[in-house]
Amino acid sequence: MSEGILEVTSSNWDNEVIKARGLVMIDFWAAWCGPCRIISPTVEELAREYTGKVKVLKLNTDENSDIASKYKIMGIPTIMFFKDGTKIDQIVGVVPKQHLKAKIDSFLNS
């Protein structure tokens, strides 16, 4: 994983996401997914830019299909946002960095 990004799995999901305080952004991805590779550098940049403000995680949907199923992930990449353990939003597909920054900023300011 890249600097500032943690890998989340079925075994540590509750500790890393549900019990986490503050804003958590999770990138649901898979190795075979082209669009996932396109958005990955953006996720990495955001992890560096928001160090200490946003917890950034990546979840491999192939290796953690139970979590992907539970949250009804139908397309990847999916970027999901949680605040204090509660899902507050999600974005499916590749979006511009500015779009993700605007979402993050609005969640941090709410």
Phi and psi restraints in degrees (range 20) as a CNS / XPLOR table:
assign (resid 1 and name C) (resid 2 and name N)
       (resid 2 and name CA) (resid 2 and name C) 1.0 -76.5 20.0 2
assign (resid 2 and name N) (resid 2 and name CA)
       (resid 2 and name C) (resid 3 and name N) 1.0 163.6 20.0 2
assign (resid 2 and name C) (resid 3 and name N)
       (resid 3 and name CA) (resid 3 and name C) 1.0 -56.9 20.0 2
assign (resid 3 and name N) (resid 3 and name CA)
       (resid 3 and name C) (resid 4 and name N) 1.0 131.5 20.0 2
assign (resid 3 and name C) (resid 4 and name N)
       (resid 4 and name CA) (resid 4 and name C) 1.0 85.3 20.0 2
assign (resid 4 and name N) (resid 4 and name CA)
       (resid 4 and name C) (resid 5 and name N) 1.0 -3.3 20.0 2
assign (resid 4 and name C) (resid 5 and name N)
       (resid 5 and name CA) (resid 5 and name C) 1.0 -117.0 20.0 2
assign (resid 5 and name N) (resid 5 and name CA)
       (resid 5 and name C) (resid 6 and name N) 1.0 130.8 20.0 2
assign (resid 5 and name C) (resid 6 and name N)
       (resid 6 and name CA) (resid 6 and name C) 1.0 -104.9 20.0 2
assign (resid 6 and name N) (resid 6 and name CA)
       (resid 6 and name C) (resid 7 and name N) 1.0 147.5 20.0 2
assign (resid 6 and name C) (resid 7 and name N)
       (resid 7 and name CA) (resid 7 and name C) 1.0 -87.9 20.0 2
assign (resid 7 and name N) (resid 7 and name CA)
       (resid 7 and name C) (resid 8 and name N) 1.0 129.0 20.0 2
assign (resid 7 and name C) (resid 8 and name N)
       (resid 8 and name CA) (resid 8 and name C) 1.0 -109.2 20.0 2
assign (resid 8 and name N) (resid 8 and name CA)
       (resid 8 and name C) (resid 9 and name N) 1.0 143.3 20.0 2
assign (resid 8 and name C) (resid 9 and name N)
       (resid 9 and name CA) (resid 9 and name C) 1.0 -132.4 20.0 2
assign (resid 9 and name N) (resid 9 and name CA)
       (resid 9 and name C) (resid 10 and name N) 1.0 175.9 20.0 2
assign (resid 9 and name C) (resid 10 and name N)
       (resid 10 and name CA) (resid 10 and name C) 1.0 -57.5 20.0 2
assign (resid 10 and name N) (resid 10 and name CA)
       (resid 10 and name C) (resid 11 and name N) 1.0 -36.0 20.0 2
assign (resid 10 and name C) (resid 11 and name N)
       (resid 11 and name CA) (resid 11 and name C) 1.0 -74.7 20.0 2
assign (resid 11 and name N) (resid 11 and name CA)
       (resid 11 and name C) (resid 12 and name N) 1.0 -27.1 20.0 2
assign (resid 11 and name C) (resid 12 and name N)
       (resid 12 and name CA) (resid 12 and name C) 1.0 -114.0 20.0 2
assign (resid 12 and name N) (resid 12 and name CA)
       (resid 12 and name C) (resid 13 and name N) 1.0 8.9 20.0 2
assign (resid 12 and name C) (resid 13 and name N)
       (resid 13 and name CA) (resid 13 and name C) 1.0 -54.5 20.0 2
assign (resid 13 and name N) (resid 13 and name CA)
       (resid 13 and name C) (resid 14 and name N) 1.0 -51.2 20.0 2
assign (resid 13 and name C) (resid 14 and name N)
       (resid 14 and name CA) (resid 14 and name C) 1.0 -59.6 20.0 2
assign (resid 14 and name N) (resid 14 and name CA)
       (resid 14 and name C) (resid 15 and name N) 1.0 -45.6 20.0 2
assign (resid 14 and name C) (resid 15 and name N)
       (resid 15 and name CA) (resid 15 and name C) 1.0 -67.8 20.0 2
assign (resid 15 and name N) (resid 15 and name CA)
       (resid 15 and name C) (resid 16 and name N) 1.0 -41.5 20.0 2
assign (resid 15 and name C) (resid 16 and name N)
       (resid 16 and name CA) (resid 16 and name C) 1.0 -81.3 20.0 2
assign (resid 16 and name N) (resid 16 and name CA)
       (resid 16 and name C) (resid 17 and name N) 1.0 -27.2 20.0 2
assign (resid 16 and name C) (resid 17 and name N)
       (resid 17 and name CA) (resid 17 and name C) 1.0 -116.6 20.0 2
assign (resid 17 and name N) (resid 17 and name CA)
       (resid 17 and name C) (resid 18 and name N) 1.0 -60.9 20.0 2
assign (resid 17 and name C) (resid 18 and name N)
       (resid 18 and name CA) (resid 18 and name C) 1.0 -67.0 20.0 2
assign (resid 18 and name N) (resid 18 and name CA)
       (resid 18 and name C) (resid 19 and name N) 1.0 -38.9 20.0 2
assign (resid 18 and name C) (resid 19 and name N)
       (resid 19 and name CA) (resid 19 and name C) 1.0 -91.7 20.0 2
assign (resid 19 and name N) (resid 19 and name CA)
       (resid 19 and name C) (resid 20 and name N) 1.0 -1.0 20.0 2
assign (resid 19 and name C) (resid 20 and name N)
       (resid 20 and name CA) (resid 20 and name C) 1.0 -73.6 20.0 2
assign (resid 20 and name N) (resid 20 and name CA)
       (resid 20 and name C) (resid 21 and name N) 1.0 142.8 20.0 2
assign (resid 20 and name C) (resid 21 and name N)
       (resid 21 and name CA) (resid 21 and name C) 1.0 -96.6 20.0 2
assign (resid 21 and name N) (resid 21 and name CA)
       (resid 21 and name C) (resid 22 and name N) 1.0 142.8 20.0 2
assign (resid 21 and name C) (resid 22 and name N)
       (resid 22 and name CA) (resid 22 and name C) 1.0 88.9 20.0 2
assign (resid 22 and name N) (resid 22 and name CA)
       (resid 22 and name C) (resid 23 and name N) 1.0 -163.4 20.0 2
assign (resid 22 and name C) (resid 23 and name N)
       (resid 23 and name CA) (resid 23 and name C) 1.0 -90.2 20.0 2
assign (resid 23 and name N) (resid 23 and name CA)
       (resid 23 and name C) (resid 24 and name N) 1.0 131.7 20.0 2
assign (resid 23 and name C) (resid 24 and name N)
       (resid 24 and name CA) (resid 24 and name C) 1.0 -124.9 20.0 2
assign (resid 24 and name N) (resid 24 and name CA)
       (resid 24 and name C) (resid 25 and name N) 1.0 131.9 20.0 2
assign (resid 24 and name C) (resid 25 and name N)
       (resid 25 and name CA) (resid 25 and name C) 1.0 -116.5 20.0 2
assign (resid 25 and name N) (resid 25 and name CA)
       (resid 25 and name C) (resid 26 and name N) 1.0 124.7 20.0 2
assign (resid 25 and name C) (resid 26 and name N)
       (resid 26 and name CA) (resid 26 and name C) 1.0 -117.1 20.0 2
assign (resid 26 and name N) (resid 26 and name CA)
       (resid 26 and name C) (resid 27 and name N) 1.0 129.3 20.0 2
assign (resid 26 and name C) (resid 27 and name N)
       (resid 27 and name CA) (resid 27 and name C) 1.0 -98.3 20.0 2
assign (resid 27 and name N) (resid 27 and name CA)
       (resid 27 and name C) (resid 28 and name N) 1.0 109.5 20.0 2
assign (resid 27 and name C) (resid 28 and name N)
       (resid 28 and name CA) (resid 28 and name C) 1.0 -86.1 20.0 2
assign (resid 28 and name N) (resid 28 and name CA)
       (resid 28 and name C) (resid 29 and name N) 1.0 121.7 20.0 2
assign (resid 28 and name C) (resid 29 and name N)
       (resid 29 and name CA) (resid 29 and name C) 1.0 -145.7 20.0 2
assign (resid 29 and name N) (resid 29 and name CA)
       (resid 29 and name C) (resid 30 and name N) 1.0 174.7 20.0 2
assign (resid 29 and name C) (resid 30 and name N)
       (resid 30 and name CA) (resid 30 and name C) 1.0 -148.5 20.0 2
assign (resid 30 and name N) (resid 30 and name CA)
       (resid 30 and name C) (resid 31 and name N) 1.0 152.7 20.0 2
assign (resid 30 and name C) (resid 31 and name N)
       (resid 31 and name CA) (resid 31 and name C) 1.0 -62.0 20.0 2
assign (resid 31 and name N) (resid 31 and name CA)
       (resid 31 and name C) (resid 32 and name N) 1.0 -32.8 20.0 2
assign (resid 31 and name C) (resid 32 and name N)
       (resid 32 and name CA) (resid 32 and name C) 1.0 -83.0 20.0 2
assign (resid 32 and name N) (resid 32 and name CA)
       (resid 32 and name C) (resid 33 and name N) 1.0 -4.8 20.0 2
assign (resid 32 and name C) (resid 33 and name N)
       (resid 33 and name CA) (resid 33 and name C) 1.0 -88.1 20.0 2
assign (resid 33 and name N) (resid 33 and name CA)
       (resid 33 and name C) (resid 34 and name N) 1.0 111.4 20.0 2
assign (resid 33 and name C) (resid 34 and name N)
       (resid 34 and name CA) (resid 34 and name C) 1.0 -60.3 20.0 2
assign (resid 34 and name N) (resid 34 and name CA)
       (resid 34 and name C) (resid 35 and name N) 1.0 -51.5 20.0 2
assign (resid 34 and name C) (resid 35 and name N)
       (resid 35 and name CA) (resid 35 and name C) 1.0 -58.7 20.0 2
assign (resid 35 and name N) (resid 35 and name CA)
       (resid 35 and name C) (resid 36 and name N) 1.0 -29.9 20.0 2
assign (resid 35 and name C) (resid 36 and name N)
       (resid 36 and name CA) (resid 36 and name C) 1.0 -63.9 20.0 2
assign (resid 36 and name N) (resid 36 and name CA)
       (resid 36 and name C) (resid 37 and name N) 1.0 -39.2 20.0 2
assign (resid 36 and name C) (resid 37 and name N)
       (resid 37 and name CA) (resid 37 and name C) 1.0 -68.6 20.0 2
assign (resid 37 and name N) (resid 37 and name CA)
       (resid 37 and name C) (resid 38 and name N) 1.0 -29.8 20.0 2
assign (resid 37 and name C) (resid 38 and name N)
       (resid 38 and name CA) (resid 38 and name C) 1.0 -69.7 20.0 2
assign (resid 38 and name N) (resid 38 and name CA)
       (resid 38 and name C) (resid 39 and name N) 1.0 -42.9 20.0 2
assign (resid 38 and name C) (resid 39 and name N)
       (resid 39 and name CA) (resid 39 and name C) 1.0 -84.2 20.0 2
assign (resid 39 and name N) (resid 39 and name CA)
       (resid 39 and name C) (resid 40 and name N) 1.0 -16.6 20.0 2
assign (resid 39 and name C) (resid 40 and name N)
       (resid 40 and name CA) (resid 40 and name C) 1.0 -54.9 20.0 2
assign (resid 40 and name N) (resid 40 and name CA)
       (resid 40 and name C) (resid 41 and name N) 1.0 -45.6 20.0 2
assign (resid 40 and name C) (resid 41 and name N)
       (resid 41 and name CA) (resid 41 and name C) 1.0 -61.7 20.0 2
assign (resid 41 and name N) (resid 41 and name CA)
       (resid 41 and name C) (resid 42 and name N) 1.0 -33.3 20.0 2
assign (resid 41 and name C) (resid 42 and name N)
       (resid 42 and name CA) (resid 42 and name C) 1.0 -65.7 20.0 2
assign (resid 42 and name N) (resid 42 and name CA)
       (resid 42 and name C) (resid 43 and name N) 1.0 -44.1 20.0 2
assign (resid 42 and name C) (resid 43 and name N)
       (resid 43 and name CA) (resid 43 and name C) 1.0 -61.2 20.0 2
assign (resid 43 and name N) (resid 43 and name CA)
       (resid 43 and name C) (resid 44 and name N) 1.0 -41.4 20.0 2
assign (resid 43 and name C) (resid 44 and name N)
       (resid 44 and name CA) (resid 44 and name C) 1.0 -63.9 20.0 2
assign (resid 44 and name N) (resid 44 and name CA)
       (resid 44 and name C) (resid 45 and name N) 1.0 -42.7 20.0 2
assign (resid 44 and name C) (resid 45 and name N)
       (resid 45 and name CA) (resid 45 and name C) 1.0 -61.4 20.0 2
assign (resid 45 and name N) (resid 45 and name CA)
       (resid 45 and name C) (resid 46 and name N) 1.0 -43.9 20.0 2
assign (resid 45 and name C) (resid 46 and name N)
       (resid 46 and name CA) (resid 46 and name C) 1.0 -64.3 20.0 2
assign (resid 46 and name N) (resid 46 and name CA)
       (resid 46 and name C) (resid 47 and name N) 1.0 -38.0 20.0 2
assign (resid 46 and name C) (resid 47 and name N)
       (resid 47 and name CA) (resid 47 and name C) 1.0 -59.9 20.0 2
assign (resid 47 and name N) (resid 47 and name CA)
       (resid 47 and name C) (resid 48 and name N) 1.0 -41.4 20.0 2
assign (resid 47 and name C) (resid 48 and name N)
       (resid 48 and name CA) (resid 48 and name C) 1.0 -70.1 20.0 2
assign (resid 48 and name N) (resid 48 and name CA)
       (resid 48 and name C) (resid 49 and name N) 1.0 -43.8 20.0 2
assign (resid 48 and name C) (resid 49 and name N)
       (resid 49 and name CA) (resid 49 and name C) 1.0 -65.9 20.0 2
assign (resid 49 and name N) (resid 49 and name CA)
       (resid 49 and name C) (resid 50 and name N) 1.0 -33.1 20.0 2
assign (resid 49 and name C) (resid 50 and name N)
       (resid 50 and name CA) (resid 50 and name C) 1.0 -107.9 20.0 2
assign (resid 50 and name N) (resid 50 and name CA)
       (resid 50 and name C) (resid 51 and name N) 1.0 24.0 20.0 2
assign (resid 50 and name C) (resid 51 and name N)
       (resid 51 and name CA) (resid 51 and name C) 1.0 -53.5 20.0 2
assign (resid 51 and name N) (resid 51 and name CA)
       (resid 51 and name C) (resid 52 and name N) 1.0 129.4 20.0 2
assign (resid 51 and name C) (resid 52 and name N)
       (resid 52 and name CA) (resid 52 and name C) 1.0 85.5 20.0 2
assign (resid 52 and name N) (resid 52 and name CA)
       (resid 52 and name C) (resid 53 and name N) 1.0 -10.1 20.0 2
assign (resid 52 and name C) (resid 53 and name N)
       (resid 53 and name CA) (resid 53 and name C) 1.0 -112.8 20.0 2
assign (resid 53 and name N) (resid 53 and name CA)
       (resid 53 and name C) (resid 54 and name N) 1.0 -35.0 20.0 2
assign (resid 53 and name C) (resid 54 and name N)
       (resid 54 and name CA) (resid 54 and name C) 1.0 -133.2 20.0 2
assign (resid 54 and name N) (resid 54 and name CA)
       (resid 54 and name C) (resid 55 and name N) 1.0 133.3 20.0 2
assign (resid 54 and name C) (resid 55 and name N)
       (resid 55 and name CA) (resid 55 and name C) 1.0 -88.3 20.0 2
assign (resid 55 and name N) (resid 55 and name CA)
       (resid 55 and name C) (resid 56 and name N) 1.0 121.8 20.0 2
assign (resid 55 and name C) (resid 56 and name N)
       (resid 56 and name CA) (resid 56 and name C) 1.0 -109.7 20.0 2
assign (resid 56 and name N) (resid 56 and name CA)
       (resid 56 and name C) (resid 57 and name N) 1.0 126.8 20.0 2
assign (resid 56 and name C) (resid 57 and name N)
       (resid 57 and name CA) (resid 57 and name C) 1.0 -127.1 20.0 2
assign (resid 57 and name N) (resid 57 and name CA)
       (resid 57 and name C) (resid 58 and name N) 1.0 155.6 20.0 2
assign (resid 57 and name C) (resid 58 and name N)
       (resid 58 and name CA) (resid 58 and name C) 1.0 -124.6 20.0 2
assign (resid 58 and name N) (resid 58 and name CA)
       (resid 58 and name C) (resid 59 and name N) 1.0 137.5 20.0 2
assign (resid 58 and name C) (resid 59 and name N)
       (resid 59 and name CA) (resid 59 and name C) 1.0 -125.7 20.0 2
assign (resid 59 and name N) (resid 59 and name CA)
       (resid 59 and name C) (resid 60 and name N) 1.0 120.5 20.0 2
assign (resid 59 and name C) (resid 60 and name N)
       (resid 60 and name CA) (resid 60 and name C) 1.0 -78.1 20.0 2
assign (resid 60 and name N) (resid 60 and name CA)
       (resid 60 and name C) (resid 61 and name N) 1.0 114.4 20.0 2
assign (resid 60 and name C) (resid 61 and name N)
       (resid 61 and name CA) (resid 61 and name C) 1.0 -69.4 20.0 2
assign (resid 61 and name N) (resid 61 and name CA)
       (resid 61 and name C) (resid 62 and name N) 1.0 -27.6 20.0 2
assign (resid 61 and name C) (resid 62 and name N)
       (resid 62 and name CA) (resid 62 and name C) 1.0 -69.2 20.0 2
assign (resid 62 and name N) (resid 62 and name CA)
       (resid 62 and name C) (resid 63 and name N) 1.0 -38.1 20.0 2
assign (resid 62 and name C) (resid 63 and name N)
       (resid 63 and name CA) (resid 63 and name C) 1.0 -87.2 20.0 2
assign (resid 63 and name N) (resid 63 and name CA)
       (resid 63 and name C) (resid 64 and name N) 1.0 -13.9 20.0 2
assign (resid 63 and name C) (resid 64 and name N)
       (resid 64 and name CA) (resid 64 and name C) 1.0 -134.8 20.0 2
assign (resid 64 and name N) (resid 64 and name CA)
       (resid 64 and name C) (resid 65 and name N) 1.0 53.9 20.0 2
assign (resid 64 and name C) (resid 65 and name N)
       (resid 65 and name CA) (resid 65 and name C) 1.0 -63.9 20.0 2
assign (resid 65 and name N) (resid 65 and name CA)
       (resid 65 and name C) (resid 66 and name N) 1.0 -24.3 20.0 2
assign (resid 65 and name C) (resid 66 and name N)
       (resid 66 and name CA) (resid 66 and name C) 1.0 -64.5 20.0 2
assign (resid 66 and name N) (resid 66 and name CA)
       (resid 66 and name C) (resid 67 and name N) 1.0 -41.0 20.0 2
assign (resid 66 and name C) (resid 67 and name N)
       (resid 67 and name CA) (resid 67 and name C) 1.0 -70.3 20.0 2
assign (resid 67 and name N) (resid 67 and name CA)
       (resid 67 and name C) (resid 68 and name N) 1.0 -44.0 20.0 2
assign (resid 67 and name C) (resid 68 and name N)
       (resid 68 and name CA) (resid 68 and name C) 1.0 -58.0 20.0 2
assign (resid 68 and name N) (resid 68 and name CA)
       (resid 68 and name C) (resid 69 and name N) 1.0 -40.9 20.0 2
assign (resid 68 and name C) (resid 69 and name N)
       (resid 69 and name CA) (resid 69 and name C) 1.0 -66.4 20.0 2
assign (resid 69 and name N) (resid 69 and name CA)
       (resid 69 and name C) (resid 70 and name N) 1.0 -46.2 20.0 2
assign (resid 69 and name C) (resid 70 and name N)
       (resid 70 and name CA) (resid 70 and name C) 1.0 -57.1 20.0 2
assign (resid 70 and name N) (resid 70 and name CA)
       (resid 70 and name C) (resid 71 and name N) 1.0 -38.6 20.0 2
assign (resid 70 and name C) (resid 71 and name N)
       (resid 71 and name CA) (resid 71 and name C) 1.0 -98.7 20.0 2
assign (resid 71 and name N) (resid 71 and name CA)
       (resid 71 and name C) (resid 72 and name N) 1.0 13.8 20.0 2
assign (resid 71 and name C) (resid 72 and name N)
       (resid 72 and name CA) (resid 72 and name C) 1.0 54.0 20.0 2
assign (resid 72 and name N) (resid 72 and name CA)
       (resid 72 and name C) (resid 73 and name N) 1.0 46.5 20.0 2
assign (resid 72 and name C) (resid 73 and name N)
       (resid 73 and name CA) (resid 73 and name C) 1.0 -73.1 20.0 2
assign (resid 73 and name N) (resid 73 and name CA)
       (resid 73 and name C) (resid 74 and name N) 1.0 112.6 20.0 2
assign (resid 73 and name C) (resid 74 and name N)
       (resid 74 and name CA) (resid 74 and name C) 1.0 -103.4 20.0 2
assign (resid 74 and name N) (resid 74 and name CA)
       (resid 74 and name C) (resid 75 and name N) 1.0 -23.1 20.0 2
assign (resid 74 and name C) (resid 75 and name N)
       (resid 75 and name CA) (resid 75 and name C) 1.0 -143.4 20.0 2
assign (resid 75 and name N) (resid 75 and name CA)
       (resid 75 and name C) (resid 76 and name N) 1.0 147.2 20.0 2
assign (resid 75 and name C) (resid 76 and name N)
       (resid 76 and name CA) (resid 76 and name C) 1.0 -127.1 20.0 2
assign (resid 76 and name N) (resid 76 and name CA)
       (resid 76 and name C) (resid 77 and name N) 1.0 150.7 20.0 2
assign (resid 76 and name C) (resid 77 and name N)
       (resid 77 and name CA) (resid 77 and name C) 1.0 -72.9 20.0 2
assign (resid 77 and name N) (resid 77 and name CA)
       (resid 77 and name C) (resid 78 and name N) 1.0 144.8 20.0 2
assign (resid 77 and name C) (resid 78 and name N)
       (resid 78 and name CA) (resid 78 and name C) 1.0 -121.4 20.0 2
assign (resid 78 and name N) (resid 78 and name CA)
       (resid 78 and name C) (resid 79 and name N) 1.0 128.3 20.0 2
assign (resid 78 and name C) (resid 79 and name N)
       (resid 79 and name CA) (resid 79 and name C) 1.0 -105.1 20.0 2
assign (resid 79 and name N) (resid 79 and name CA)
       (resid 79 and name C) (resid 80 and name N) 1.0 119.0 20.0 2
assign (resid 79 and name C) (resid 80 and name N)
       (resid 80 and name CA) (resid 80 and name C) 1.0 -113.8 20.0 2
assign (resid 80 and name N) (resid 80 and name CA)
       (resid 80 and name C) (resid 81 and name N) 1.0 141.9 20.0 2
assign (resid 80 and name C) (resid 81 and name N)
       (resid 81 and name CA) (resid 81 and name C) 1.0 -115.8 20.0 2
assign (resid 81 and name N) (resid 81 and name CA)
       (resid 81 and name C) (resid 82 and name N) 1.0 133.5 20.0 2
assign (resid 81 and name C) (resid 82 and name N)
       (resid 82 and name CA) (resid 82 and name C) 1.0 -123.5 20.0 2
assign (resid 82 and name N) (resid 82 and name CA)
       (resid 82 and name C) (resid 83 and name N) 1.0 144.2 20.0 2
assign (resid 82 and name C) (resid 83 and name N)
       (resid 83 and name CA) (resid 83 and name C) 1.0 -129.6 20.0 2
assign (resid 83 and name N) (resid 83 and name CA)
       (resid 83 and name C) (resid 84 and name N) 1.0 123.6 20.0 2
assign (resid 83 and name C) (resid 84 and name N)
       (resid 84 and name CA) (resid 84 and name C) 1.0 49.7 20.0 2
assign (resid 84 and name N) (resid 84 and name CA)
       (resid 84 and name C) (resid 85 and name N) 1.0 41.5 20.0 2
assign (resid 84 and name C) (resid 85 and name N)
       (resid 85 and name CA) (resid 85 and name C) 1.0 85.9 20.0 2
assign (resid 85 and name N) (resid 85 and name CA)
       (resid 85 and name C) (resid 86 and name N) 1.0 -1.1 20.0 2
assign (resid 85 and name C) (resid 86 and name N)
       (resid 86 and name CA) (resid 86 and name C) 1.0 -112.9 20.0 2
assign (resid 86 and name N) (resid 86 and name CA)
       (resid 86 and name C) (resid 87 and name N) 1.0 131.3 20.0 2
assign (resid 86 and name C) (resid 87 and name N)
       (resid 87 and name CA) (resid 87 and name C) 1.0 -65.5 20.0 2
assign (resid 87 and name N) (resid 87 and name CA)
       (resid 87 and name C) (resid 88 and name N) 1.0 129.2 20.0 2
assign (resid 87 and name C) (resid 88 and name N)
       (resid 88 and name CA) (resid 88 and name C) 1.0 -117.6 20.0 2
assign (resid 88 and name N) (resid 88 and name CA)
       (resid 88 and name C) (resid 89 and name N) 1.0 -19.8 20.0 2
assign (resid 88 and name C) (resid 89 and name N)
       (resid 89 and name CA) (resid 89 and name C) 1.0 -171.4 20.0 2
assign (resid 89 and name N) (resid 89 and name CA)
       (resid 89 and name C) (resid 90 and name N) 1.0 165.5 20.0 2
assign (resid 89 and name C) (resid 90 and name N)
       (resid 90 and name CA) (resid 90 and name C) 1.0 -153.9 20.0 2
assign (resid 90 and name N) (resid 90 and name CA)
       (resid 90 and name C) (resid 91 and name N) 1.0 153.8 20.0 2
assign (resid 90 and name C) (resid 91 and name N)
       (resid 91 and name CA) (resid 91 and name C) 1.0 -129.1 20.0 2
assign (resid 91 and name N) (resid 91 and name CA)
       (resid 91 and name C) (resid 92 and name N) 1.0 130.9 20.0 2
assign (resid 91 and name C) (resid 92 and name N)
       (resid 92 and name CA) (resid 92 and name C) 1.0 -109.3 20.0 2
assign (resid 92 and name N) (resid 92 and name CA)
       (resid 92 and name C) (resid 93 and name N) 1.0 132.3 20.0 2
assign (resid 92 and name C) (resid 93 and name N)
       (resid 93 and name CA) (resid 93 and name C) 1.0 97.0 20.0 2
assign (resid 93 and name N) (resid 93 and name CA)
       (resid 93 and name C) (resid 94 and name N) 1.0 178.2 20.0 2
assign (resid 93 and name C) (resid 94 and name N)
       (resid 94 and name CA) (resid 94 and name C) 1.0 -81.8 20.0 2
assign (resid 94 and name N) (resid 94 and name CA)
       (resid 94 and name C) (resid 95 and name N) 1.0 128.1 20.0 2
assign (resid 94 and name C) (resid 95 and name N)
       (resid 95 and name CA) (resid 95 and name C) 1.0 -129.8 20.0 2
assign (resid 95 and name N) (resid 95 and name CA)
       (resid 95 and name C) (resid 96 and name N) 1.0 157.8 20.0 2
assign (resid 95 and name C) (resid 96 and name N)
       (resid 96 and name CA) (resid 96 and name C) 1.0 -64.5 20.0 2
assign (resid 96 and name N) (resid 96 and name CA)
       (resid 96 and name C) (resid 97 and name N) 1.0 151.1 20.0 2
assign (resid 96 and name C) (resid 97 and name N)
       (resid 97 and name CA) (resid 97 and name C) 1.0 -54.2 20.0 2
assign (resid 97 and name N) (resid 97 and name CA)
       (resid 97 and name C) (resid 98 and name N) 1.0 -40.7 20.0 2
assign (resid 97 and name C) (resid 98 and name N)
       (resid 98 and name CA) (resid 98 and name C) 1.0 -60.0 20.0 2
assign (resid 98 and name N) (resid 98 and name CA)
       (resid 98 and name C) (resid 99 and name N) 1.0 -35.6 20.0 2
assign (resid 98 and name C) (resid 99 and name N)
       (resid 99 and name CA) (resid 99 and name C) 1.0 -64.1 20.0 2
assign (resid 99 and name N) (resid 99 and name CA)
       (resid 99 and name C) (resid 100 and name N) 1.0 -44.9 20.0 2
assign (resid 99 and name C) (resid 100 and name N)
       (resid 100 and name CA) (resid 100 and name C) 1.0 -66.9 20.0 2
assign (resid 100 and name N) (resid 100 and name CA)
       (resid 100 and name C) (resid 101 and name N) 1.0 -40.6 20.0 2
assign (resid 100 and name C) (resid 101 and name N)
       (resid 101 and name CA) (resid 101 and name C) 1.0 -60.7 20.0 2
assign (resid 101 and name N) (resid 101 and name CA)
       (resid 101 and name C) (resid 102 and name N) 1.0 -42.6 20.0 2
assign (resid 101 and name C) (resid 102 and name N)
       (resid 102 and name CA) (resid 102 and name C) 1.0 -62.4 20.0 2
assign (resid 102 and name N) (resid 102 and name CA)
       (resid 102 and name C) (resid 103 and name N) 1.0 -41.8 20.0 2
assign (resid 102 and name C) (resid 103 and name N)
       (resid 103 and name CA) (resid 103 and name C) 1.0 -62.5 20.0 2
assign (resid 103 and name N) (resid 103 and name CA)
       (resid 103 and name C) (resid 104 and name N) 1.0 -49.9 20.0 2
assign (resid 103 and name C) (resid 104 and name N)
       (resid 104 and name CA) (resid 104 and name C) 1.0 -58.8 20.0 2
assign (resid 104 and name N) (resid 104 and name CA)
       (resid 104 and name C) (resid 105 and name N) 1.0 -47.5 20.0 2
assign (resid 104 and name C) (resid 105 and name N)
       (resid 105 and name CA) (resid 105 and name C) 1.0 -60.6 20.0 2
assign (resid 105 and name N) (resid 105 and name CA)
       (resid 105 and name C) (resid 106 and name N) 1.0 -40.6 20.0 2
assign (resid 105 and name C) (resid 106 and name N)
       (resid 106 and name CA) (resid 106 and name C) 1.0 -66.1 20.0 2
assign (resid 106 and name N) (resid 106 and name CA)
       (resid 106 and name C) (resid 107 and name N) 1.0 -37.6 20.0 2
assign (resid 106 and name C) (resid 107 and name N)
       (resid 107 and name CA) (resid 107 and name C) 1.0 -70.2 20.0 2
assign (resid 107 and name N) (resid 107 and name CA)
       (resid 107 and name C) (resid 108 and name N) 1.0 -37.2 20.0 2
assign (resid 107 and name C) (resid 108 and name N)
       (resid 108 and name CA) (resid 108 and name C) 1.0 -69.5 20.0 2
assign (resid 108 and name N) (resid 108 and name CA)
       (resid 108 and name C) (resid 109 and name N) 1.0 -27.8 20.0 2
assign (resid 108 and name C) (resid 109 and name N)
       (resid 109 and name CA) (resid 109 and name C) 1.0 -93.7 20.0 2
assign (resid 109 and name N) (resid 109 and name CA)
       (resid 109 and name C) (resid 110 and name N) 1.0 0.2 20.0 2
